[in-house]
Amino acid sequence: MRIHHVAGGLMMALALAGCQRTSMDSVNTQQNITPLEAQPIGTVSSSQLPDPTTDTSQFPEKPATDTAMATTGTGTGDTAAATALDVTKESMVGNWRVASGPSSCDMFLTLTNLGSGSRGGTRGCAGELTTMGSWEVAGKQVVLKDRNGNAIARLYKTADARFDGSTNSGQPVSLSR
């Protein structure tokens, strides 16, 4: 019975300790506060927006197919774009062997965000591919980008573990595993 009294007393002391008043009287919270002055704003105007169903001149024509997204004009990109298979970002992650013209190198793609794409890089590559810093999937197209986010190559899935396309300068590029 005595243990119950001690435990009850301890619980009461803890409860009262939690109700203890804290004070910040020593800190002046009103010090150095000045109200903001009202600032002038420019003129506000309003007008009716045109009806988008009647005035279609402000909208560009829809491309006829996905192949209009960005072909390189070298023939390689056009053919690959027309027969491209579906691609997902997740299927691109990992190591790739790159063939670009007469040389070959390695590419590694991750899902780590970098700007508007995902982080990626090359090792042992030549030409434009040495500047690769990121990549992204746009429709059926894989876009390789430099470290500033500019597209340097476009590729299309042509087989289960193969992508073909070209760099901006027209150099053919193939990725395979």
Buried (B, 14 or more C-beta within 10 A) or exposed (E): EEEEEEEEEEEEEEEEEEEEEEEEEEEEEEEEEEEEEEEEEEEEEEEEEEEEEEEEEEEEEEEEEBBEBBBBEBEBBBBBBEEBEEBEBEEBBEEBEBBBEEEBBEBBBBEEEBEEBBBBBBEEBBBBBBBBBBBBBBBBBBBBBBEEEEBBBBBBBBEEEBBBBBBBEEBBBBBBE
